[in-house]
Amino acid sequence: MPAGRRIVTAPSEEMLVFIRPVSEEEATGAVADMYRRDREGWGFLPEFTEVFSHHPDAFAAWRQLIGAVQGPMDSRRFELATLAAARTLRSSYCTTAHGKRLADRWYDPDTVRMLVSDHHSAGLDETDVAIMDFSVKVATDATSVDAGDVDRLRTVGLTERDILDVVLAVAARCFFATVIESMAAGPDPELMDPLAPELREALLVGRRPS
């Protein structure tokens, strides 16, 4: 287990991992492949990968699903929908990861802070605001979505496929955030440390690092 991370068997207000992952030294087969691929891809071994170490087939299925969902979408639109869902689900891990991606590629830190606190005040155009509004509603209560919500997306230019893509992005985030947050996986230092303190604080929407 990496230095500084602890394992507990009871809930806490701190950022702790509730199950003991397979260590890199002990990993074999599919788990070793999973660890190697993510360490190479991220430059470190993410804590969310370790959470899935007892079920590498589920992690492989997740990678296939998120690739299928994300692949055809506009990258920035995918990130906005994902951030809206992660914020709504109070996933500090997902909000940090995708907020950092937005800050690295598309927006300045102050804008990303506004995307988290109040996306209506972040200077987005009508289409982006509608996508984030819809994403929040889907993540909050999918049964509350009505025909008017979908018609609004059509009005701002989304096709039927675009609308389904947004739903799939949010639904995928609900799955992933539920798994890692229930196991108390925390935003990795490698994600958090490069961020300005104000942005780092804004992205911690749920569990906080110990």
C-alpha positions as CSV (number, residue, x, y, z in Angstrom):
1,M,0.0,0.0,0.0
2,P,1.5,3.4,-0.9
3,A,2.8,5.5,2.0
4,G,0.3,7.7,3.6
5,R,-2.8,5.7,2.7
6,R,-4.6,3.8,5.5
7,I,-7.1,1.0,5.5
8,V,-10.0,1.0,7.9
9,T,-13.0,-1.2,8.5
10,A,-15.4,1.4,9.8
11,P,-16.6,4.7,8.3
12,S,-14.8,7.9,9.1
13,E,-15.0,11.6,8.1
14,E,-11.4,11.2,6.7
15,M,-10.6,10.1,3.2
16,L,-9.9,6.4,3.8
17,V,-10.1,3.2,1.7
18,F,-12.5,0.8,3.2
19,I,-11.2,-2.4,1.6
20,R,-7.7,-3.6,1.3
21,P,-6.7,-3.5,-2.4
22,V,-4.3,-6.0,-4.0
23,S,-0.8,-4.5,-3.7
24,E,1.3,-4.0,-6.8
25,E,3.8,-6.5,-5.4
26,E,1.1,-9.1,-5.1
27,A,-0.8,-8.4,-8.3
28,T,-0.8,-11.1,-11.0
29,G,-2.6,-11.7,-14.3
30,A,-5.4,-9.3,-15.1
31,V,-4.8,-7.2,-12.0
32,A,-1.1,-6.8,-12.8
33,D,-2.1,-5.8,-16.4
34,M,-4.7,-3.3,-15.1
35,Y,-2.2,-1.7,-12.7
36,R,0.5,-1.5,-15.4
37,R,-1.8,0.0,-17.9
38,D,-3.1,2.7,-15.6
39,R,0.3,3.5,-14.1
40,E,1.6,4.0,-17.7
41,G,-1.5,6.0,-18.7
42,W,-1.8,8.3,-15.7
43,G,1.9,8.4,-14.6
44,F,0.9,7.0,-11.3
45,L,-1.5,4.2,-10.0
46,P,-4.9,5.9,-9.3
47,E,-6.6,4.9,-6.1
48,F,-9.8,4.1,-8.1
49,T,-7.9,1.4,-10.0
50,E,-6.9,-0.2,-6.7
51,V,-10.5,-0.3,-5.6
52,F,-11.3,-2.5,-8.6
53,S,-8.4,-4.8,-7.9
54,H,-10.7,-7.5,-6.5
55,H,-12.8,-7.4,-9.7
56,P,-10.7,-6.7,-12.7
57,D,-13.4,-7.9,-15.1
58,A,-15.7,-5.2,-13.8
59,F,-13.0,-2.6,-14.3
60,A,-12.4,-3.9,-17.9
61,A,-16.1,-3.6,-18.6
62,W,-16.1,-0.1,-17.2
63,R,-13.3,0.9,-19.5
64,Q,-15.1,-0.5,-22.4
65,L,-18.4,1.3,-21.4
66,I,-16.8,4.7,-20.8
67,G,-14.8,4.4,-24.1
68,A,-18.0,3.6,-26.0
69,V,-19.8,6.6,-24.4
70,Q,-17.0,9.1,-24.6
71,G,-15.6,8.2,-28.0
72,P,-18.3,9.7,-30.2
73,M,-18.9,12.8,-28.0
74,D,-17.4,16.2,-28.3
75,S,-14.7,16.0,-25.6
76,R,-15.5,19.3,-23.9
77,R,-19.2,18.5,-23.9
78,F,-18.5,15.1,-22.3
79,E,-16.4,16.8,-19.6
80,L,-19.1,19.4,-18.8
81,A,-21.8,16.7,-18.5
82,T,-19.5,14.6,-16.3
83,L,-18.5,17.5,-14.1
84,A,-22.2,18.4,-13.6
85,A,-23.0,14.8,-12.6
86,A,-19.9,14.4,-10.4
87,R,-20.7,17.6,-8.5
88,T,-24.3,16.5,-8.0
89,L,-23.2,13.2,-6.7
90,R,-20.8,14.9,-4.4
91,S,-17.9,12.9,-5.7
92,S,-14.7,14.8,-4.8
93,Y,-12.7,12.3,-6.8
94,C,-14.6,12.6,-10.1
95,T,-15.1,16.4,-9.7
96,T,-11.3,16.9,-9.1
97,A,-10.3,14.6,-12.0
98,H,-12.7,16.2,-14.5
99,G,-12.4,19.7,-13.2
100,K,-8.6,19.4,-13.6
101,R,-9.1,18.2,-17.2
102,L,-11.4,21.2,-18.0
103,A,-8.8,23.5,-16.4
104,D,-5.9,21.9,-18.3
105,R,-7.6,22.0,-21.7
106,W,-10.4,24.6,-22.0
107,Y,-11.0,27.0,-19.1
108,D,-9.1,29.1,-16.6
109,P,-9.2,28.1,-13.0
110,D,-11.7,30.8,-12.0
111,T,-14.1,29.6,-14.7
112,V,-13.8,26.0,-13.5
113,R,-14.6,27.1,-10.0
114,M,-17.7,28.7,-11.3
115,L,-18.6,25.6,-13.2
116,V,-18.7,23.8,-9.9
117,S,-20.3,26.4,-7.7
118,D,-22.8,27.9,-10.2
119,H,-22.5,27.0,-13.9
120,H,-25.1,29.6,-14.8
121,S,-22.5,32.3,-13.9
122,A,-19.6,30.7,-15.7
123,G,-20.0,32.5,-19.0
124,L,-21.2,29.4,-20.9
125,D,-23.3,29.6,-24.0
126,E,-27.0,28.5,-24.0
127,T,-26.2,25.0,-25.3
128,D,-23.6,24.3,-22.6
129,V,-25.9,25.6,-19.8
130,A,-28.7,23.4,-21.0
131,I,-26.4,20.4,-21.1
132,M,-25.2,21.0,-17.6
133,D,-28.8,21.7,-16.3
134,F,-30.0,18.4,-17.9
135,S,-27.0,16.5,-16.5
136,V,-27.8,17.7,-13.0
137,K,-31.4,16.7,-13.3
138,V,-30.5,13.2,-14.6
139,A,-28.0,12.7,-11.8
140,T,-30.4,14.0,-9.1
141,D,-33.5,12.1,-10.1
142,A,-33.8,10.5,-13.5
143,T,-37.6,10.1,-13.0
144,S,-37.9,13.9,-12.8
145,V,-36.8,14.3,-16.4
146,D,-39.8,15.2,-18.7
147,A,-40.4,15.9,-22.3
148,G,-39.8,19.6,-21.8
149,D,-36.2,18.9,-20.6
150,V,-35.5,17.0,-23.7
151,D,-37.2,19.5,-26.0
152,R,-35.0,22.2,-24.5
153,L,-31.9,20.3,-25.6
154,R,-33.4,19.9,-29.1
155,T,-34.0,23.7,-29.1
156,V,-30.4,24.5,-28.5
157,G,-29.2,22.2,-31.3
158,L,-28.7,18.7,-29.9
159,T,-29.7,15.7,-32.0
160,E,-31.4,12.6,-30.7
161,R,-28.0,10.9,-30.5
162,D,-26.5,13.9,-28.7
163,I,-29.2,13.8,-26.1
164,L,-28.7,10.1,-25.5
165,D,-24.9,10.6,-25.3
166,V,-25.4,13.1,-22.5
167,V,-27.7,10.7,-20.6
168,L,-25.1,7.9,-21.1
169,A,-22.3,10.1,-19.8
170,V,-24.2,11.0,-16.7
171,A,-25.4,7.4,-16.1
172,A,-21.8,6.1,-16.5
173,R,-20.6,8.7,-14.0
174,C,-23.3,7.6,-11.5
175,F,-22.0,4.0,-11.6
176,F,-18.4,5.0,-11.3
177,A,-18.8,7.6,-8.6
178,T,-21.0,5.3,-6.6
179,V,-18.3,2.6,-6.5
180,I,-15.4,4.7,-5.6
181,E,-17.1,7.0,-3.2
182,S,-18.7,4.1,-1.3
183,M,-15.3,2.7,-0.9
184,A,-13.9,6.1,0.1
185,A,-11.3,6.3,-2.6
186,G,-9.9,9.8,-2.5
187,P,-8.5,12.3,-5.1
188,D,-4.9,11.3,-5.7
189,P,-2.2,13.8,-4.7
190,E,-1.0,13.7,-8.3
191,L,-4.4,15.2,-9.3
192,M,-4.7,17.7,-6.5
193,D,-1.2,19.0,-5.9
194,P,-0.8,20.9,-9.3
195,L,-4.1,22.8,-8.7
196,A,-4.3,26.3,-7.3
197,P,-5.5,26.2,-3.7
198,E,-8.8,28.0,-4.5
199,L,-9.6,25.6,-7.3
200,R,-8.6,22.5,-5.2
201,E,-10.9,23.6,-2.5
202,A,-13.8,24.2,-4.9
203,L,-13.5,20.7,-6.3
204,L,-13.8,19.0,-3.0
205,V,-17.5,18.7,-3.1
206,G,-17.9,15.6,-0.8
207,R,-15.4,13.5,1.1
208,R,-12.2,15.4,1.9
209,P,-8.6,14.1,2.0
210,S,-7.3,13.3,5.4
